[in-house]
Amino acid sequence: MTLEQLRIFLAVAAQSHVTRAAEELHLTQSSVSAAIAALEERHGVKLFNRVGRGIELTEAGRLFAPHAEAVLEKAAAATRLLKDLSGAPAGHLAIHASQTVASYWLPQRLIAYRERHPQVDLTMHVGNTRAAAEAVLGGQADLAVVEGRVDEPALSVARVGEDRLVLVVGRRHPWRQGQGISPSDLVQTSWIHREEGSGTRAALEQELLRLGIAPQALTVALELPSNEAVIAAVEASSSAAVLSFRAVEAHLAQGRLAMPDFPMPTRPFFLLMHRERHVTRAMKAMVEVLVEA
């Protein structure tokens, strides 16, 4: 079998359609069909069932798919290593970041990196802290920058920045005048939370525990998957939320949100890398930019 056959197999598996896979790969339909047929004939295994105008994996195909993905990842890693050994930072660098980092802290650093190393092809994916850590573990990301703490032995964790959390309410909330509130007041209002796996959510729950308040004691009106969604919900409701000051600064200045007098902690931003994978020149150069910041 060849790497090209594996790429074609995975594309057809993902699309469940030969024509769409061929378009994605910029190949003819006949060459895609021939590659699948050759793979099946060479090993005497049927990988796909043809169902009407579509195509679906057989049980053998489903078992084979993760092995094909692993082979292609190994080949890509070998290619990156050879390119890296040739000299200056080059090739592709995949970064995953949690939402606050990706929206308000990382972009200017990516610009600085790009200006120094234009030959590196940068891509960034945004998710929550848990998703970013899983991407590094699974090899989909070379490195990640997150605001949540990650306890994973396979990952190296280095502090590269920090953030300030704030309690915010909308114009309908009784705390909108910015008055001081006490920890006991926190259980007297409803809350808009980020989703499980969010670094912001984890930081809030950690602070509640430090104050002697069980996170379950809060009345949660909504759980939402982004800072922007939480901000919109708080502005339209009489609920409270804890978010990064970077995320709400403009809304506070415009009077759309208010900040009661309640101290919240700063939290670190962490750089995650896999301990067992080769650190390329492109990765080292990115670490230098982040540490400088």
Buried (B, 14 or more C-beta within 10 A) or exposed (E): EEEEBBBBBBBBBEBBBBBBBBBBBEBEEEEBBBBBEBBBEEEEEEBBEEEEEEBBBBEBBEEBBEEBBEBBEEEBBEEBEEBBEEEEBBBBBBBBBBBBBBBBBBEEBBEBBEEEBEEBEBEBBBBBBBBBBBBBBEBBBBBBBBBBBBEBEEBBBBEBBEBEBBBBBBEEBEBBEEEEBEEEBBEEBBBBBBBEBBBBBBBBBBBBEEEEBEBEEBEEBBBBBBBEBBBBBBBEBBBBBBBBBBBBBEBBEEEBBBBBEBEBEEBBBBBBBBEEBEBBBBBEBBBEBBEEE
